[in-house]
Amino acid sequence: MPSCEFVHGDANNWLQTWCAGQDWKAQRAVVFLDPYGMSVAWETIKAIADTHAIDLWVLFPFAIGANRMTPDDMLPGKDWAVILCKVFGTSDWINQFYKRQSNTDLFGSQHDSVTKIVGADEILQYFLDRLRTVFPHVVEKPMILYNSNNSPMYALCFAAGNVKGGKIALKIASHLARTR
Ligand SMILES: C[S@@+](CC[C@H](N)C(=O)[O-])C[C@H]1O[C@@H](n2cnc3c(N)ncnc32)[C@H](O)[C@@H]1O
């Protein structure tokens, strides 16, 4: 058996098929997802979690991706909204990230407005909460990666799929995440 195999193809499709096709009673794995942008589909994360046998490292672009795709005073356009739904695996982010208000002015006209009520940190927390819906163990404080101007870009998140074995993995990963 080769020790290394390079596969060309769409990583979301490949991982979902691979996760569903292995016998996870007899093996364990570590997956590292290293995207530039918002390209990891929630279905991929769910497929990994469903094995209950994989430890996942995933670089989540909370600041340069999700935060920038959510404008302050209006909802994202359709294309970005579709990507956000694909990445979070739900459209619930709209209710968590935005407050809708309806005000009536002195002349009785109604004005609807939408305001973003979260920043990058809350968006990261939302992603971690999403991970917690499918993984038994998720690192509480992921390592934040900054650009040369010291602005946050990505969070290196860790989640362990196995209820029993994941506890020690979480301990080690939490330690690594604090070592910057
Ligand atoms: C940050 S780079 C990965 C760098 C790599 N880990 C390394 O150390 O060289 C992200 C890569 O993922 C690729 N990519 C993005 N979406 C993908 C997908 N759905 N399937 C496969 N590759 C994808 C991009 O083309 C890019 O080459």
Ligand as a Chemical Component Dictionary entry (heavy atoms), coordinates in Angstrom:
data_LIG
# 
_chem_comp.id                   LIG 
_chem_comp.type                 NON-POLYMER 
_chem_comp.pdbx_formal_charge   0 
_chem_comp.three_letter_code    LIG 
# 
loop_
_chem_comp_atom.comp_id 
_chem_comp_atom.atom_id 
_chem_comp_atom.alt_atom_id 
_chem_comp_atom.type_symbol 
_chem_comp_atom.charge 
_chem_comp_atom.model_Cartn_x 
_chem_comp_atom.model_Cartn_y 
_chem_comp_atom.model_Cartn_z 
_chem_comp_atom.pdbx_ordinal 
LIG C1  C1  C 0  -4.532  27.416 1.027  1  
LIG S1  S1  S 1  -4.359  26.420 -0.377 2  
LIG C2  C2  C 0  -3.771  24.897 0.253  3  
LIG C3  C3  C 0  -2.317  24.884 0.436  4  
LIG C4  C4  C 0  -1.754  23.527 0.832  5  
LIG N1  N1  N 0  -2.315  23.065 2.095  6  
LIG C5  C5  C 0  -0.246  23.613 0.946  7  
LIG O1  O1  O 0  0.274   23.625 2.049  8  
LIG O2  O2  O -1 0.379   23.730 -0.094 9  
LIG C6  C6  C 0  -6.012  26.015 -0.817 10 
LIG C7  C7  C 0  -6.088  25.173 -2.078 11 
LIG O3  O3  O 0  -7.358  24.535 -2.118 12 
LIG C8  C8  C 0  -7.789  24.503 -3.463 13 
LIG N2  N2  N 0  -9.245  24.281 -3.438 14 
LIG C9  C9  C 0  -10.230 25.157 -3.174 15 
LIG N3  N3  N 0  -11.436 24.556 -3.241 16 
LIG C10 C10 C 0  -11.199 23.260 -3.557 17 
LIG C11 C11 C 0  -12.027 22.123 -3.778 18 
LIG N4  N4  N 0  -13.362 22.213 -3.678 19 
LIG N5  N5  N 0  -11.436 20.954 -4.083 20 
LIG C12 C12 C 0  -10.091 20.848 -4.175 21 
LIG N6  N6  N 0  -9.250  21.890 -3.977 22 
LIG C13 C13 C 0  -9.798  23.078 -3.688 23 
LIG C14 C14 C 0  -7.346  25.825 -4.018 24 
LIG O4  O4  O 0  -7.253  25.776 -5.418 25 
LIG C15 C15 C 0  -5.968  25.962 -3.366 26 
LIG O5  O5  O 0  -4.987  25.374 -4.166 27 
# 
loop_
_chem_comp_bond.comp_id 
_chem_comp_bond.atom_id_1 
_chem_comp_bond.atom_id_2 
_chem_comp_bond.value_order 
_chem_comp_bond.pdbx_ordinal 
LIG C1  S1  SING 1  
LIG S1  C2  SING 2  
LIG S1  C6  SING 3  
LIG C2  C3  SING 4  
LIG C3  C4  SING 5  
LIG C4  N1  SING 6  
LIG C4  C5  SING 7  
LIG C5  O1  DOUB 8  
LIG C5  O2  SING 9  
LIG C6  C7  SING 10 
LIG C7  O3  SING 11 
LIG C7  C15 SING 12 
LIG O3  C8  SING 13 
LIG C8  N2  SING 14 
LIG C8  C14 SING 15 
LIG N2  C9  SING 16 
LIG N2  C13 SING 17 
LIG C9  N3  DOUB 18 
LIG N3  C10 SING 19 
LIG C10 C11 SING 20 
LIG C10 C13 DOUB 21 
LIG C11 N4  SING 22 
LIG C11 N5  DOUB 23 
LIG N5  C12 SING 24 
LIG C12 N6  DOUB 25 
LIG N6  C13 SING 26 
LIG C14 O4  SING 27 
LIG C14 C15 SING 28 
LIG C15 O5  SING 29 
# 
